[in-house]
Amino acid sequence: MELQLANMMKCLVQQELERMMDHYPDVCHCERCVLDIQAIALNNLPPHYVVSRKGELLAKAENMSLQRQVDVQAALIKAIQVVHRCPRHGFDA
């Protein structure tokens, strides 16, 4: 069995952002802006790493809690607002 380090918060943020972006048609959907939104949101959420299958299952159960979803959505909304005000898709850095 191969062990891998998995960041459960990153997966949750990516999934939730995919669901939310349709509600923000005025926000740029280019790869750079989407990644910036994810990075900003993740920097404002606690990391959640797991190594075992059991840990992954427990983390998935935790991620389904209403409070976790609200926290992720709030972080994403703030991140979307930041990127919408100042998109960086024209910069190489």
C-alpha positions as CSV (number, residue, x, y, z in Angstrom):
1,M,0.0,0.0,0.0
2,E,1.4,3.4,-1.0
3,L,0.9,6.2,1.4
4,Q,0.3,9.7,0.1
5,L,-0.1,13.0,1.8
6,A,-3.5,14.5,0.8
7,N,-4.7,18.0,1.5
8,M,-8.4,17.6,2.1
9,M,-9.0,21.3,2.4
10,K,-7.6,21.9,-1.1
11,C,-10.0,19.3,-2.6
12,L,-13.0,20.8,-0.8
13,V,-12.1,24.4,-1.9
14,Q,-11.7,23.2,-5.6
15,Q,-15.1,21.4,-5.5
16,E,-16.9,24.2,-3.8
17,L,-15.4,26.8,-6.2
18,E,-16.6,24.9,-9.2
19,R,-20.1,25.0,-7.8
20,M,-20.0,28.7,-6.9
21,M,-18.4,30.2,-10.1
22,D,-21.7,30.0,-12.1
23,H,-23.1,32.5,-9.5
24,Y,-20.3,35.0,-10.4
25,P,-20.5,35.6,-14.2
26,D,-18.7,38.9,-13.9
27,V,-15.6,37.4,-12.3
28,C,-12.9,36.2,-14.7
29,H,-12.9,32.4,-15.1
30,C,-9.4,32.1,-16.6
31,E,-7.0,29.6,-15.1
32,R,-4.9,32.3,-13.4
33,C,-7.9,34.0,-11.7
34,V,-9.4,30.7,-10.6
35,L,-6.0,29.6,-9.1
36,D,-5.6,33.0,-7.4
37,I,-9.1,32.6,-5.8
38,Q,-8.2,29.1,-4.6
39,A,-4.9,30.2,-3.1
40,I,-6.4,33.2,-1.3
41,A,-9.2,31.1,0.1
42,L,-6.7,28.3,1.2
43,N,-4.5,30.9,2.9
44,N,-7.4,31.9,5.0
45,L,-8.5,28.4,6.0
46,P,-6.8,25.9,8.3
47,P,-4.8,23.2,6.5
48,H,-6.1,19.7,6.8
49,Y,-3.7,17.0,5.8
50,V,-4.2,13.2,6.1
51,V,-1.9,10.3,5.4
52,S,-4.0,7.2,5.9
53,R,-7.2,5.9,4.2
54,K,-8.9,6.0,7.6
55,G,-7.8,9.6,8.0
56,E,-9.1,10.4,4.5
57,L,-12.5,8.9,5.3
58,L,-12.7,10.8,8.6
59,A,-11.7,14.1,6.9
60,K,-14.4,13.5,4.2
61,A,-17.0,13.0,6.9
62,E,-15.8,16.2,8.6
63,N,-15.9,18.1,5.3
64,M,-19.5,17.3,4.9
65,S,-20.4,19.3,8.1
66,L,-22.4,22.4,7.6
67,Q,-19.9,24.6,9.5
68,R,-17.0,23.4,7.3
69,Q,-19.0,24.2,4.1
70,V,-19.9,27.7,5.4
71,D,-16.3,28.4,6.3
72,V,-15.1,27.4,2.9
73,Q,-17.9,29.3,1.1
74,A,-17.1,32.5,3.2
75,A,-13.4,32.2,2.4
76,L,-14.2,31.7,-1.3
77,I,-16.6,34.7,-1.4
78,K,-13.9,36.9,0.1
79,A,-11.3,35.5,-2.4
80,I,-13.6,36.0,-5.3
81,Q,-14.1,39.7,-4.3
82,V,-10.3,40.3,-4.0
83,V,-9.6,38.7,-7.5
84,H,-12.6,40.5,-9.1
85,R,-11.2,43.9,-7.8
86,C,-7.7,43.2,-8.9
87,P,-7.3,40.3,-11.4
88,R,-3.7,39.4,-12.2
89,H,-4.3,37.4,-15.4
90,G,-2.3,39.9,-17.4
91,F,0.9,39.4,-15.3
92,D,3.5,36.8,-15.7
93,A,4.5,36.7,-12.1
